[in-house]
Amino acid sequence: MRSFEHTGSPVRVVFGAGTLGALRSEVERLGRRRVLLVSGSSQPDVVERAAAGLGDLLAGRFSGAAMHTPVEVTARALESASDADVVVSIGGGSATGLGKALAVRLGVPQIAVPTTYAGSEVTSTLGETADGVKTTRSAPEILPATVLYDVDLTVDLPVATSVTSGVNAMAHAVEALYSPDADPAVDALAEQSIRLLAAGLRRIVTDPADVDARADALTGAWLAGTCLGAVGMGLHHKLCHTLGGSFGLPHAGTHTVVLPHAIAYNASAAPDAVARVAAALGRDRDAAAAMYDFVVEVGGPTSLAELGFRAGDVAEAARLATARPYPNPRPVTEEGVTELLTDALAGARPA
Ligand code: NAD
């Protein structure tokens, strides 16, 4: 018998096409009247439409969201509307992160409108960078109150970004399946999210404007993000955090390269979980090779070398990624991570 504890997510989710049109009513639903609207620099037309829809509820706006939520950017954004009573973020994980940083500082709720598959919008975790050092914290008040998923906003997400962002989402689901905190509900969400992301991405690469494929991928991203918000992650996420934070590698691309190797690392210690991954990818075994082949099929990056990582960095990255213990199916050793990184650097297909 399997014992478990489960706490359901309180996030309100609105999903569909054209849901950006419901932004004003969602602000009103929270009983708020002064919106700070934050975004990155992509999709200015979308931000303009959101601003127009908010009308007299718009108190201020800021479009300078940056990767890893630098605290100086947050301070500048705060100047845009320090009397805001709700924060609305539109964009990928960077915009969502800025929205979280602002909402938690102002003590107000957040409405997130995600435009990538990162999943941050349904987690209570915030990573921020100060003086070049990224620290992460979790607290219930960081979790956005409402998420508006508008499939139309993802249609312009470039194919290459769709692929890496989608595999980034799959990584949340894979590590949820072998997390010590997992439960039957998380297992079901994780498997279904990998299925939907795989099906969606396979069609997006041939037709990026396929709205049904986009809907599958975004639904999968929501489910994967829910897994990320519900249970602790293992080696894969810690390693990608190190590679992004200390070696400047791109967030989603790094997840895409490392995931097959992290699955290979843990396969012998979590056979049931990796069997579910293989099945969700349409294979009856060899989850690590199946994930590698999937990344190749959809044209994603397969080697850390192509992302700018160098052989001379392997030893230091392995040391940093194993400096502190954390739960993982197979014990995390410096030697094991060195081997993993060496394979990922070269882009070797896991056997
Ligand atoms: P991102 O938000 O930086 O977006 C990547 C690029 O795509 C940016 O240039 C952005 O402007 C552009 N873009 C976004 N949506 C677009 C669209 N629909 N069309 C065209 N261009 C678009 O990257 P990301 O991978 O979404 O997020 C990465 C960040 O999120 C990292 O800082 C990561 O640490 C954080 N993150 C946090 C959590 C969490 O739970 N706290 C979870 C996942 C990611």
Boltz pocket constraint, residues with backbone or C-beta under 6 A from the ligand:
constraints:
  - pocket:
      binder: B
      contacts: [[A, 40], [A, 41], [A, 42], [A, 43], [A, 66], [A, 67], [A, 68], [A, 69], [A, 91], [A, 92], [A, 93], [A, 94], [A, 95], [A, 97], [A, 115], [A, 116], [A, 117], [A, 118], [A, 119], [A, 120], [A, 121], [A, 123], [A, 124], [A, 125], [A, 126], [A, 127], [A, 153], [A, 154], [A, 155], [A, 156], [A, 157], [A, 158], [A, 161], [A, 165], [A, 228], [A, 251], [A, 252]]
      max_distance: 6.0
